[in-house]
Amino acid sequence: MKKLLIAAFMLLGVGAIAFTLYNNKQELNEEANLAMKTSEYISVTTEKVAEKAVNRNFEANGIFEPNQELKLMSETSGSIVKILKKKGSYVKRGDVIVQVDDRLIRSEYTIAKLQRDQAEKDLKRFENLASTDAITKKQLEEIQNGFKIADAQFSALQKRLDDTQIKAPISGFINEDYYEMGTLVSPGMPIADIINTSPLKLTINVTENEISKVKVGDVIPVSVNAIRGEEFSGKVDFISNKADGSFKYEVILLMNSKNQDQIKPGMFGTAEFQFAQTGQVLKIDRKSVVGSLKNPGVYLIQNGQAVYRPITINPLDDGSVEVLDGLKAGDEVIASGLINVKEGTKVKVQ
């Protein structure tokens, strides 16, 4: 009997809960229907498409870099016995920076030179004998091969001897050195970092809309963040033919100002691209555009309803966009309230 009572109470409880949920759903549906009836349209504001002046000038930031930069490596082994240039020194291409102990190699070089000279004399003597058929062809070939071997050994030792004088491969300043008197070096060991700052270069990145305005050879005003009140300029030397991962193109300016010695590699600079023309273009606010910059569009109003229209645009720096296709002057587009607007939505201009 007790079990039957418990089951009956449980059934009554479940029924009460179901009835309550049903009533709540009915109330929500009635409220939604009432909202639909009382809000037959979306309030929006509009913006008129108009021709306005646009400034094509733009700026791009970058970092000054040396025109050439390399890490000089040793090609020989031995201890440094003479230092001719140190950190901060200016070197010309071919200048000796350090001298490595060459006594052993120089001895081997002297022996190889004597052997080569003797082999050359023997070759000339045997060639004279061969002209009178005094020796066989095989004997002449053996002497010729002996001379080639002696000459190759001499050339190899001459290269090894030259390598004991570690020279600058480019002109520039020694920005860092890795040696002291007596340092034991080996092939592949870094000796010095050399940078050539004549001229400096400024590397910047510009957008696809800006790159079309830049030409190789253009002279561009440049400002340096750390040097106030000074005017500099750079000449466009390189324009990348392919965009990077951020869809920007690399542009390199070679600095050509007389006072560029004040600029140091690593400083920040700003290239100021200035253009004479200020054209009239169709403009609307960026907030009036729906979708992405790749697939942009706008909503117009026709017979009280929102109508979607795809357009082609060019983003501008002032928060507006240039309309390249899809609209004409005088068209009105929805400017606000777009979050609730879709194709066919009834709208009312505030």
C-alpha positions in Angstrom: 0.0 0.0 0.0 2.8 2.4 0.9 4.5 1.7 -2.4 1.4 2.6 -4.3 1.0 5.9 -2.5 4.7 6.8 -3.2 4.2 6.0 -6.9 1.0 8.1 -7.0 2.7 11.1 -5.4 5.6 10.8 -7.9 3.2 10.8 -10.8 1.4 13.8 -9.5 4.8 15.6 -9.1 5.9 14.9 -12.6 2.6 16.0 -14.0 2.8 19.3 -12.1 6.3 20.0 -13.4 5.2 19.2 -17.0 2.2 21.5 -16.7 4.3 24.3 -15.4 6.9 24.0 -18.2 4.1 23.9 -20.8 2.6 27.1 -19.4 6.0 28.8 -19.4 6.5 27.9 -23.0 3.1 29.2 -23.9 3.9 32.5 -22.2 7.3 32.8 -23.9 5.7 32.2 -27.3 3.0 34.8 -26.6 5.7 37.3 -25.6 7.7 36.6 -28.8 4.6 37.0 -31.0 3.8 40.2 -29.2 7.4 41.5 -29.8 7.1 40.6 -33.5 3.9 42.5 -33.7 5.1 45.5 -31.9 8.5 45.6 -33.7 7.6 45.2 -37.4 10.8 47.0 -38.5 14.4 47.7 -37.5 15.4 51.3 -36.8 18.5 52.3 -38.8 20.4 55.4 -39.9 21.8 55.9 -43.4 24.8 57.5 -45.0 24.9 59.1 -48.5 27.6 58.0 -50.9 29.5 61.2 -51.9 32.6 62.3 -53.7 35.3 63.5 -51.3 38.9 64.4 -51.5 41.4 61.7 -50.6 45.0 62.1 -49.6 47.3 59.4 -51.1 50.2 60.2 -48.8 51.3 57.5 -46.3 54.1 56.6 -43.9 55.9 53.3 -43.3 58.2 52.5 -40.4 61.3 50.4 -40.5 64.8 49.7 -38.9 68.1 51.0 -40.4 70.4 48.2 -41.3 74.0 48.1 -42.7 74.3 47.8 -46.4 76.6 44.8 -45.9 77.1 42.6 -42.8 79.1 39.4 -42.4 80.9 37.3 -39.8 84.5 36.7 -40.8 85.7 33.1 -40.2 89.2 31.7 -39.9 90.3 29.3 -42.7 93.5 28.2 -40.9 94.7 27.0 -37.6 97.4 28.4 -35.3 97.9 31.1 -32.7 97.5 34.8 -33.4 101.0 36.5 -33.3 100.0 40.0 -34.5 96.9 42.1 -34.3 96.6 45.0 -36.8 92.9 45.9 -36.4 90.6 45.9 -33.4 86.9 46.4 -32.6 85.8 49.8 -33.9 88.5 50.0 -36.6 87.6 50.9 -40.1 89.0 48.4 -42.7 89.2 48.4 -46.4 88.7 45.3 -48.5 92.0 43.3 -48.4 93.3 44.8 -45.2 95.0 42.3 -42.8 93.2 42.1 -39.5 95.3 39.5 -37.7 98.4 37.5 -38.5 98.4 33.8 -37.5 101.7 32.0 -36.8 103.0 30.9 -40.2 106.5 29.6 -39.5 105.7 25.9 -40.1 103.6 26.6 -43.2 106.3 29.0 -44.6 108.9 26.2 -44.3 106.7 23.8 -46.1 106.0 26.5 -48.7 109.8 27.1 -49.3 110.4 23.4 -49.8 107.4 23.2 -52.2 108.7 26.2 -54.2 112.1 24.7 -54.6 110.6 21.4 -55.7 108.4 23.1 -58.2 111.3 25.2 -59.6 113.4 22.1 -59.9 110.6 20.2 -61.6 110.1 23.1 -64.0 113.8 23.1 -64.9 113.7 19.3 -65.4 110.7 19.7 -67.7 112.4 22.2 -69.9 115.5 20.0 -70.2 113.5 16.9 -71.0 111.4 18.8 -73.6 114.7 19.8 -75.3 115.8 16.2 -75.3 112.5 15.0 -76.6 112.8 17.4 -79.6 116.0 15.4 -80.7 114.4 12.0 -79.8 117.0 11.6 -77.1 114.3 10.3 -74.6 111.2 8.2 -75.0 107.7 9.6 -74.9 107.0 7.8 -71.7 109.9 9.5 -70.0 108.6 12.9 -71.1 105.1 12.2 -69.7 106.6 11.1 -66.3 108.5 14.5 -66.1 105.4 16.4 -67.1 103.2 14.7 -64.5 105.9 15.3 -61.9 105.9 19.0 -62.7 102.0 19.1 -62.4 102.2 17.4 -59.0 104.9 19.8 -57.7 103.0 22.8 -59.1 99.7 21.7 -57.4 101.4 21.1 -54.0 103.0 24.6 -54.3 99.7 26.2 -55.1 98.0 24.5 -52.1 100.7 25.7 -49.7 100.6 29.2 -51.2 96.9 29.3 -50.3 97.5 28.0 -46.8 100.2 30.6 -46.3 97.9 33.4 -47.6 95.2 32.1 -45.1 97.5 32.9 -42.2 96.9 36.6 -42.9 93.2 37.0 -42.1 91.9 39.8 -44.3 88.8 41.9 -44.5 86.6 40.6 -47.4 84.6 43.9 -47.5 85.2 47.5 -46.4 83.5 48.6 -43.2 83.8 48.8 -39.4 84.7 45.9 -37.1 81.6 45.8 -35.0 82.8 42.9 -32.8 86.1 40.9 -32.5 86.7 37.5 -31.0 90.5 37.4 -30.7 93.3 38.4 -28.4 97.1 38.1 -28.8 97.9 34.4 -28.6 94.4 33.2 -29.3 94.4 29.7 -30.8 92.2 29.7 -33.9 90.9 26.9 -36.1 89.0 26.6 -39.4 85.4 27.9 -39.0 86.2 29.9 -35.8 84.6 33.4 -35.9 87.2 36.2 -36.0 85.2 39.4 -36.4 81.8 40.9 -37.4 82.2 43.5 -40.1 79.4 46.0 -41.1 79.4 48.4 -44.1 77.2 51.3 -43.3 77.9 53.2 -46.5 75.2 53.6 -47.4 72.7 52.6 -44.7 69.5 51.0 -45.8 66.0 51.3 -44.4 63.8 48.3 -44.8 60.0 48.9 -44.7 56.8 47.0 -45.5 53.9 48.5 -47.4 50.4 47.3 -48.2 49.2 46.2 -51.6 47.3 49.4 -52.1 50.4 51.5 -51.3 52.9 49.4 -53.3 51.4 50.5 -56.6 52.4 54.1 -55.9 56.1 53.3 -55.1 58.7 53.2 -57.9 62.4 52.3 -57.9 64.5 55.4 -58.0 61.9 57.5 -56.0 63.6 59.8 -53.5 61.7 59.7 -50.2 61.9 62.0 -47.1 62.9 60.0 -44.0 62.7 61.0 -40.4 64.7 59.3 -37.6 62.9 58.8 -34.3 66.1 59.3 -32.3 67.3 62.4 -34.2 64.8 65.2 -34.0 64.9 68.3 -36.2 67.0 66.7 -38.9 65.9 65.9 -42.4 67.1 62.8 -44.3 66.2 61.1 -47.5 66.5 57.7 -49.1 66.3 56.4 -52.6 64.1 53.4 -53.4 66.5 50.6 -54.4 64.3 47.4 -54.2 60.6 46.5 -54.3 59.6 43.0 -53.5 57.6 41.2 -56.2 55.7 39.0 -53.7 53.9 39.8 -50.5 54.9 38.2 -47.2 52.6 36.3 -44.8 51.0 39.5 -43.7 50.2 40.5 -47.3 52.8 43.3 -47.3 55.6 44.1 -49.7 59.2 44.7 -48.7 60.7 48.0 -49.9 64.4 49.0 -49.3 65.6 52.6 -49.3 69.3 53.4 -49.6 70.1 56.5 -47.6 71.7 59.2 -49.6 71.8 62.2 -47.2 75.0 64.1 -46.5 74.3 64.0 -42.8 73.5 60.3 -42.6 76.6 59.6 -40.4 74.4 60.5 -37.4 72.2 57.4 -38.1 73.2 54.1 -36.5 72.1 50.6 -37.5 69.2 49.5 -35.4 67.6 52.9 -35.1 63.9 53.3 -36.1 63.1 55.4 -39.1 59.9 56.5 -40.9 59.7 56.9 -44.7 57.2 59.6 -45.6 55.7 58.9 -49.1 54.2 62.1 -50.4 52.3 62.5 -53.6 51.1 65.6 -55.4 47.7 64.4 -56.5 44.7 64.7 -54.2 41.8 63.1 -56.1 38.0 63.0 -55.7 36.7 59.5 -54.9 33.5 57.9 -53.7 33.8 57.4 -49.9 31.7 55.9 -47.2 32.4 55.1 -43.5 34.1 51.8 -42.8 31.3 51.0 -40.3 28.7 51.0 -43.2 30.5 48.0 -44.8 29.4 44.4 -43.9 31.4 41.3 -44.5 35.2 41.1 -44.8 37.6 43.4 -46.7 37.9 40.6 -49.2 34.2 40.2 -49.8 32.6 43.5 -48.7 29.0 44.7 -49.2 26.5 47.2 -48.0 22.7 47.3 -47.4 20.5 49.8 -49.3 16.8 50.5 -48.7 14.3 49.7 -51.3 10.5 49.8 -50.6 11.2 49.9 -46.9 13.4 46.7 -47.0 17.1 46.1 -46.7 18.7 45.0 -50.0 22.3 43.6 -50.0 24.7 44.8 -52.6 28.4 43.6 -53.0 30.9 46.3 -53.6 34.7 46.7 -54.3 36.6 48.9 -51.9 40.0 50.3 -51.0 40.6 50.9 -47.3 41.8 54.4 -46.4 43.8 55.6 -43.3 41.1 57.9 -42.0 38.6 55.1 -41.1 36.7 55.4 -44.4 36.8 53.3 -47.6 37.1 54.3 -51.2 34.3 52.7 -53.2 35.7 51.4 -56.5 32.7 49.6 -57.8 29.0 48.8 -56.9 27.8 52.2 -55.8 27.4 55.7 -57.3 27.2 59.2 -55.8 23.9 59.8 -54.1 23.2 56.2 -53.1 22.1 55.8 -49.5 23.5 52.9 -47.5 22.5 51.7 -44.0 25.1 53.1 -41.6 23.9 51.8 -38.2 21.7 49.1 -36.8 23.3 46.6 -39.1 23.7 43.9 -36.4 20.0 43.0 -36.8 19.7 43.6 -40.6 19.7 40.9 -43.3 18.3 40.6 -46.8 14.6 41.5 -46.8 14.5 42.9 -43.3 12.0 45.7 -42.9 13.8 48.9 -41.8 12.8 52.4 -40.9 15.2 55.4 -41.0 15.4 57.3 -37.8 
